[in-house]
Amino acid sequence: MQWGKTWLDQKLNRGNLDDQLCASICREFTEVHGVQFFDTAEGYGGGTSEERLKDVLIPGEKQSHGAPHVIGTKFLPTLARWTHGSFARALRGSCQRLGVDAIDIYFIHTPIHPLPLEHWVRAACVETKAGRIREIGISNCNAQQVRRACAEAQKHGLRIAANQIMFNLLCFQSPELQETLRACRENQVQIIAYAPIGQGLLTEALTDEKFSKIRLARMTRLVMDELQDLRSVIKSLADKYGKSMAQICLNWTICHGAIPLVGTRSMQQAQDTAGCLGWRLSAEDVAELDRNALKRSTLSKPRWKRVIFVTFITLLVFGYQVNHWVDWLQSKWRAISPWQRRQADCTVETAMYVCCLALFLQAAVATATPFVTRAELKVVPGTVDIVDFSTAHSRLYIFMSSVRWVSAAALYLGVCIICAHLWRDTDQPVWVILVMHLGTYFFIVHFCLFLCVSLRQLSNVNMMDAIRTLTTAKDTVSICPMLAVLFIECWVAANDIRTPAGLPGVPQGFAQDYMFVATWAMLMQLIVCLVNGFVYTLPKDTNSKVMRFCGNSLRGGLTAISIVFYLTLVTVYASILVVLVSRYTNTSRAATGSGAWFA
Ligand SMILES: NC(=O)c1ccc[n+]([C@@H]2O[C@H](COP(=O)([O-])OP(=O)(O)OC[C@H]3O[C@@H](n4cnc5c(N)ncnc54)[C@H](OP(=O)(O)O)[C@@H]3O)[C@@H](O)[C@H]2O)c1
């Protein structure tokens, strides 16, 4: 039962089933049809499939027509696991999720681990002797691996009860499968057949679209045409017996002495699947199906494929772990009480104080550094405010730079906390959104410039192109704080006005529009600045203060980039003018926020 519940399952398994449907399917199998064996794995849905099985097979009611349920689950040998301890931990986890003290049959999911299979069989034997496993199973093992696993178990006086492999009409003729069946027979290992209906490839419901989505078809490089003969034989037998194609395939599996495992996804499929019980195909019909079977086995994987597979599985498990953490964090966040929310607000307030203090410390250290370290300062050619220090007291200089770094880190951390708080609340007044945007542009540019300047001072990296580009960007965004002040002031002034309904006013609709226009134009200007700096070669003219738009990008006439820059510049100032005019012309009737120019 690959009934995982996470978003990863949603992606990998054509959508998740809901709890109620899973419970009904289980009840249908156990109570109506007396099905006993349920298969799951810690790898299915990162353990959520096991949890689900525990929920649907209620303890105490674990009876199918008087016989106890048998639950099989699997150990996944990922690259994060190397010891018997990790095997024992995985087993404990499965027991916990299934709500049992011992697992009826515990499979080693797949022999892909770099350590030999015997290592894991030994671990399983230890746990069996300790009573936490009733029977040991292996899965996806070929003939050689079956023999090795059985030999190892025998050394401990135990046996391998079953081998869970792909067993269906798509692979029956493959020599690897035939050899594996022989090895299992010799060692009395029961075959448990997964994908008995080829993940839907051998049912009436198959369509071209569905075919392209079935993993097994991709894994075995099957093309639709190769299936046609086999499908028509199954279909004719289905008509002969008055059964569905799925029932024919499942009955064929049973006739070969294997136990079929079906991935059921609906009540209708459950009822259909159960219809494979209580009757038998004739020996001739089984033989006809055998003759028409294909040879698409998945049992012989070359070493490189196993390496890719184990890496993929390990990453998948890691993905499930991340998914677990995210779910856990989300549940904690949802459970946060109003009191804790107040604590969060306190954090924001503290962050504001930290920002102020860090700013003060940074300014103080930056001013004191040249005096304390007796540094010689040299303005970097081509800039006005970038200075290189040369000092004999290099240790002291590094110490003071570190203090500056720590205070800068505190400042930007504070900024991030405040931003996160503001962005989290989507129901913000317009002015908060605008201020947030402007603040973000301003801080990102200053932070990047700070990084580049510090790197230049602490190492031998030149970085002048980046510094000049960012200095120009800094000049561009220097207007952002004043723009934010203008917007806030406009809002405060509008708030003093009462609307006809007696409510506090807001700026006119068109004024709000132009606040947005100015903000977006600022962003555009900033992007143009960065593109100009990083895409075009910078002027080598060291006399120029900073890299300007009259650099190389303008050489030879107006370039597209400078046109955009000046257009956005004009847009910013035109918008400011509109906002200023609106601020002095706002009236009680206009202060409702109506009259937007852009819908
Ligand atoms: N040990 C391993 O490495 C391993 C690997 C794979 C699977 N398994 C086990 O084997 C089980 C079954 O394997 P599987 O799900 O891959 O393949 P499967 O049982 O051959 O195919 C399942 C798919 O067939 C369709 N289906 C199910 N019952 C049907 C019915 N009565 N009539 C028509 N279509 C039906 C459903 O697809 P639609 O809903 O799309 O029609 C379902 O998703 C798994 O649940 C898992 O427990 C083990």
The ligand as a Gaussian input file, in Angstrom:
#p B3LYP/6-31G(d) Opt

LIG

0 1
 N        9.417000      -4.006000      -3.283000
 C        9.421000      -3.073000      -4.177000
 O       10.463000      -2.567000      -4.590000
 C        8.101000      -2.625000      -4.735000
 C        8.076000      -1.828000      -5.889000
 C        6.840000      -1.428000      -6.395000
 C        5.680000      -1.814000      -5.739000
 N        5.729000      -2.565000      -4.602000
 C        4.491000      -2.957000      -3.889000
 O        3.594000      -3.545000      -4.809000
 C        2.355000      -2.863000      -4.785000
 C        1.737000      -2.852000      -6.161000
 O        2.630000      -2.363000      -7.148000
 P        2.278000      -1.154000      -8.118000
 O        1.264000      -0.275000      -7.494000
 O        3.554000      -0.536000      -8.527000
 O        1.705000      -1.860000      -9.420000
 P        0.294000      -2.541000      -9.784000
 O       -0.390000      -3.079000      -8.603000
 O        0.573000      -3.447000     -10.909000
 O       -0.518000      -1.324000     -10.412000
 C       -1.228000      -0.433000      -9.647000
 C       -2.023000       0.487000     -10.561000
 O       -2.904000      -0.269000     -11.377000
 C       -4.188000       0.333000     -11.394000
 N       -5.118000      -0.625000     -10.787000
 C       -5.109000      -1.142000      -9.538000
 N       -6.073000      -2.054000      -9.377000
 C       -6.719000      -2.127000     -10.553000
 C       -7.818000      -2.888000     -11.020000
 N       -8.439000      -3.777000     -10.252000
 N       -8.228000      -2.707000     -12.300000
 C       -7.610000      -1.831000     -13.110000
 N       -6.558000      -1.090000     -12.723000
 C       -6.120000      -1.224000     -11.465000
 C       -4.083000       1.615000     -10.619000
 O       -3.736000       2.662000     -11.535000
 P       -4.835000       3.761000     -12.005000
 O       -5.569000       4.190000     -10.784000
 O       -4.025000       4.810000     -12.646000
 O       -5.705000       3.044000     -12.986000
 C       -2.869000       1.398000      -9.746000
 O       -2.161000       2.586000      -9.461000
 C        2.673000      -1.475000      -4.242000
 O        1.568000      -0.887000      -3.621000
 C        3.769000      -1.788000      -3.269000
 O        3.212000      -2.182000      -2.027000
 C        6.924000      -2.976000      -4.109000

